[in-house]
Amino acid sequence: MSEQLSTPRITAAYLDNFVGKVVMLVGKVTQLRGEQATLDSEGTVTVLLNRDAHLTNGNAVQVIGKVNPDLSIKVLTSRDLGTGVGN
């Protein structure tokens, strides 16, 4: 039997508690720079995008990824949630 793994949903304030762990984060895209994006999730978070990530500046996004020692997140999967989230 396999154990069920949970992915905690966090905000920027909790990144340092999850270094090396996989987390879920929801935030608003504030900047796109090549293979990096900056998100606002009750604080600023830098995410390192994969090839499958198609984010839009100003949209909300859900990312699942691994927290790096520098508190950036290496994205494993992402989902663009559009503009209507949080309004």
Short mmCIF file of the C-alpha atoms (twelve columns), coordinates in Angstrom:
data_MODEL
# 
_entry.id   MODEL 
# 
loop_
_atom_site.group_PDB 
_atom_site.id 
_atom_site.type_symbol 
_atom_site.label_atom_id 
_atom_site.label_alt_id 
_atom_site.label_comp_id 
_atom_site.label_asym_id 
_atom_site.label_seq_id 
_atom_site.Cartn_x 
_atom_site.Cartn_y 
_atom_site.Cartn_z 
_atom_site.pdbx_PDB_model_num 
ATOM 1  C CA . MET A 1  0.000   0.000  0.000   1 
ATOM 2  C CA . SER A 2  1.220   3.481  -0.771  1 
ATOM 3  C CA . GLU A 3  0.911   6.443  1.550   1 
ATOM 4  C CA . GLN A 4  -1.176  9.364  0.451   1 
ATOM 5  C CA . LEU A 5  0.941   12.463 0.075   1 
ATOM 6  C CA . SER A 6  -0.496  15.883 0.770   1 
ATOM 7  C CA . THR A 7  0.634   19.104 -0.837  1 
ATOM 8  C CA . PRO A 8  0.234   21.989 1.611   1 
ATOM 9  C CA . ARG A 9  -1.236  25.205 0.222   1 
ATOM 10 C CA . ILE A 10 0.892   28.110 1.414   1 
ATOM 11 C CA . THR A 11 1.589   31.808 0.889   1 
ATOM 12 C CA . ALA A 12 4.901   33.660 0.650   1 
ATOM 13 C CA . ALA A 13 5.127   33.983 4.440   1 
ATOM 14 C CA . TYR A 14 5.500   30.207 4.895   1 
ATOM 15 C CA . LEU A 15 8.108   29.433 2.220   1 
ATOM 16 C CA . ASP A 16 10.973  29.107 4.704   1 
ATOM 17 C CA . ASN A 17 9.070   26.348 6.550   1 
ATOM 18 C CA . PHE A 18 8.906   24.191 3.407   1 
ATOM 19 C CA . VAL A 19 12.402  24.313 1.839   1 
ATOM 20 C CA . GLY A 20 12.936  21.103 -0.136  1 
ATOM 21 C CA . LYS A 21 9.232   20.228 -0.030  1 
ATOM 22 C CA . VAL A 22 6.519   20.295 -2.677  1 
ATOM 23 C CA . VAL A 23 3.850   22.945 -2.065  1 
ATOM 24 C CA . MET A 24 0.827   24.523 -3.731  1 
ATOM 25 C CA . LEU A 25 0.672   28.304 -4.015  1 
ATOM 26 C CA . VAL A 26 -1.973  30.602 -5.500  1 
ATOM 27 C CA . GLY A 27 -1.010  34.131 -6.460  1 
ATOM 28 C CA . LYS A 28 -1.266  36.908 -9.028  1 
ATOM 29 C CA . VAL A 29 1.360   37.166 -11.763 1 
ATOM 30 C CA . THR A 30 3.034   40.562 -11.381 1 
ATOM 31 C CA . GLN A 31 5.995   40.083 -13.732 1 
ATOM 32 C CA . LEU A 32 7.163   37.639 -16.414 1 
ATOM 33 C CA . ARG A 33 10.877  37.431 -17.314 1 
ATOM 34 C CA . GLY A 34 11.802  34.584 -19.640 1 
ATOM 35 C CA . GLU A 35 11.700  31.396 -17.581 1 
ATOM 36 C CA . GLN A 36 10.885  33.206 -14.322 1 
ATOM 37 C CA . ALA A 37 7.762   34.865 -12.992 1 
ATOM 38 C CA . THR A 38 7.060   36.962 -9.930  1 
ATOM 39 C CA . LEU A 39 3.839   36.256 -8.057  1 
ATOM 40 C CA . ASP A 40 2.046   38.156 -5.310  1 
ATOM 41 C CA . SER A 41 0.813   35.658 -2.719  1 
ATOM 42 C CA . GLU A 42 0.529   37.804 0.417   1 
ATOM 43 C CA . GLY A 43 4.168   38.644 -0.396  1 
ATOM 44 C CA . THR A 44 6.493   38.294 -3.373  1 
ATOM 45 C CA . VAL A 45 7.441   34.850 -4.691  1 
ATOM 46 C CA . THR A 46 9.790   34.049 -7.585  1 
ATOM 47 C CA . VAL A 47 8.826   30.956 -9.552  1 
ATOM 48 C CA . LEU A 48 11.069  29.126 -12.012 1 
ATOM 49 C CA . LEU A 49 8.848   28.054 -14.883 1 
ATOM 50 C CA . ASN A 50 8.870   24.833 -16.848 1 
ATOM 51 C CA . ARG A 51 8.239   24.590 -20.597 1 
ATOM 52 C CA . ASP A 52 4.571   23.787 -20.083 1 
ATOM 53 C CA . ALA A 53 3.840   26.945 -18.072 1 
ATOM 54 C CA . HIS A 54 1.783   29.496 -19.979 1 
ATOM 55 C CA . LEU A 55 1.099   32.348 -17.582 1 
ATOM 56 C CA . THR A 56 -0.383  35.769 -18.290 1 
ATOM 57 C CA . ASN A 57 0.678   38.941 -16.506 1 
ATOM 58 C CA . GLY A 58 -2.116  40.114 -14.187 1 
ATOM 59 C CA . ASN A 59 -3.857  36.742 -13.990 1 
ATOM 60 C CA . ALA A 60 -4.171  34.534 -10.945 1 
ATOM 61 C CA . VAL A 61 -2.247  31.269 -11.097 1 
ATOM 62 C CA . GLN A 62 -1.963  28.062 -9.100  1 
ATOM 63 C CA . VAL A 63 1.485   26.480 -9.018  1 
ATOM 64 C CA . ILE A 64 2.658   23.214 -7.546  1 
ATOM 65 C CA . GLY A 65 6.396   23.056 -7.120  1 
ATOM 66 C CA . LYS A 66 9.414   22.478 -4.920  1 
ATOM 67 C CA . VAL A 67 10.705  25.237 -2.626  1 
ATOM 68 C CA . ASN A 68 14.393  25.984 -3.252  1 
ATOM 69 C CA . PRO A 69 16.865  27.128 -0.552  1 
ATOM 70 C CA . ASP A 70 16.636  30.701 -1.937  1 
ATOM 71 C CA . LEU A 71 12.837  30.488 -1.361  1 
ATOM 72 C CA . SER A 72 12.019  30.451 -5.068  1 
ATOM 73 C CA . ILE A 73 9.725   27.692 -6.330  1 
ATOM 74 C CA . LYS A 74 10.667  25.317 -9.152  1 
ATOM 75 C CA . VAL A 75 7.325   24.785 -10.891 1 
ATOM 76 C CA . LEU A 76 6.223   21.207 -11.541 1 
ATOM 77 C CA . THR A 77 2.720   22.116 -12.756 1 
ATOM 78 C CA . SER A 78 0.826   25.365 -13.137 1 
ATOM 79 C CA . ARG A 79 -2.702  26.459 -13.958 1 
ATOM 80 C CA . ASP A 80 -3.767  29.914 -15.116 1 
ATOM 81 C CA . LEU A 81 -6.905  30.846 -13.146 1 
ATOM 82 C CA . GLY A 82 -7.758  33.993 -15.106 1 
ATOM 83 C CA . THR A 83 -8.685  37.436 -13.807 1 
ATOM 84 C CA . GLY A 84 -11.788 36.718 -11.698 1 
ATOM 85 C CA . VAL A 85 -10.048 35.152 -8.696  1 
ATOM 86 C CA . GLY A 86 -10.092 37.135 -5.456  1 
ATOM 87 C CA . ASN A 87 -12.499 39.818 -6.686  1 
# 
